[in-house]
Amino acid sequence: MKYNKIILAGGSGYLGGVLAKHFSIMANEIIILARKPKTENRNIKTLVWDRKTESSWTKELNDADLLINLCGKNVNCRYTDKNREEIINSRIFPTQLLNQVLNKLSNPPKLWINVTSATIYRHAEDKPQDDLTGEIGYGFSIDVCRTWEEIFFEPTNPKTRKIALRMGIVMGRKDGAFPRLLNLVKVGMGGKQGAGEQYVSWIHEQDVARSVEWLIEHVEIEGAVNCTAPNAVKNTEMMKTLRMAYGMPFGLPAPAWLLEIGAKFIGTETELILKSRWVNPAILINSGFKFQYGDINDAFNDILSLRV
């Protein structure tokens, strides 16, 4: 096996499943830290934690090649005071706890990746924001990302390399944005959203897993790293590409005023749709990483061909 042990904190969700499957054939052991027990599968096992306190799970972090933290309440909700508090606490508390635990271990994980968000950058329609010169924006979601990364990087441990992986919108088969976009296309609502000029920074689920593997091996990389495909697309282009891949000849657009009404009805925020996220993965590209799905047409066709 290539790796001894990989820890997925908060890894019981969609992206954790993608990573567990990818690394299961190259690691002796994969441990998922989750709030509920789960049936063990081959070399994958689940340990229960509450994300707030130390217990028997802490010793399992010793001798790990990778700790990846996926904790965080889904931001696809209305930003009420209650939801804002849960969004912040679900990210801050586990990160603080893991920092506390790692500093007590004799042989902590060699690499700790905290999956944060590419939404930390400003609304950008003029030029891409990369991980070397990108401009941080303002607003609630960006403030969460900034605080989260500050808490993550603040304690240093010479034995553990740290990377804040600023993730774009993950496109995959079973969950995330893609099934929801496809449902819009299926019912003829797959037109542009708002003006359609906003950029979407996306990444295929397999390139997420491959980039994590790349970062394990490239020990010279640390700090904030963008995890998005190299070719962001405008919302209009993305929806047109998905319609063509699925074989739907038309798609009704959703103007901004309609999105605002719909967002209130289904309990989400229009920022998630209308903010222009034009993000470039300069560090990955400069280090030689090759994206398997750099073009969104290839990504959509792959997902549709294998979707179950």
C-alpha positions, 0 to 999 in steps of 0.5 A: 500500500502507498499510505499507512493511514488516512483520516477523514474528519467529517467524512460521512458526506458526499465528498468524504465518500469520493475521497474514501473510495479513491484512497481505499485501494492505496491506504492500509486504513481509512478512518472516518470521524463522524457523529453516527456509527456506520458499518465498516467496509474493508479497510474503511472504518468509522469512529464516532466523535462530537466535533467538540471534545477529545476521546478515544478517537484522538490516538488514531491520528498518530502515524497518519499520512493525511488528515483532511477536515471536511466539517461544515454545515451546508451553506445552502440555507437562508442566512438567519442568525441561527443558521449563521451561528451554526455555519460558523461554529460547525467550521471553527469548533472542529478546526480548533479541536483538531489543532488542539489534538495534533499538538499533543500527539507524538507523531501527528499526521504529516499533512493536514488539509482543511477543505475551505471554499473558493468563495473567499475571493471577491465577486470577479467578472474582470479577471480570475482570482488565483491563490498567489495574488487573488483579492479577498472579498467581503460579506458573511460567507467570506468573513466565515472563510477568512476567520476559518483559515486564520484559526486553522493556520494560527497554531503551527506544528513543525511535524504537520504541513497545513493546506487550506484547500479552497474548493470550487463547486464539486461536480459529481454523480451522486450529490452536490450541485450537478444533480440539482442542475440536471433536474432543472434541465430535465424539466425545461428550466435549465436556462441562464440564471440571473444575467448569466454573466457570473463565472462558475468555478467548478471541479470534477469530483475525480480531480478533487481526489487526484489533487489531494493525492498530488498534494500529499506527494508534493511536500513543498506545497503548503498554505492556501491552495485553490482547488478548481478546474483551470477553465471557469465558465460563465453561468450561461455557458455552463447551462448550455453545455449541460443542456447539450450533454443531456440532449435538451434543446431548450431551457427557460431562464431564471431572472434575478427577481425570480431567483430571489422569490425562489430562494426565499421559498426553498430556503437558500440565498441568491448569492450562491447563484449570482456571485461571480466566482472566477478562480484559477488554481495557479499553485496546482498548475505551476506545480505540474498537476494535470487536470483530467477534466479541465473542460466542463463539456468533458466533465458533464459528459463523463458524469452523465455517462456513468451516472447511476 
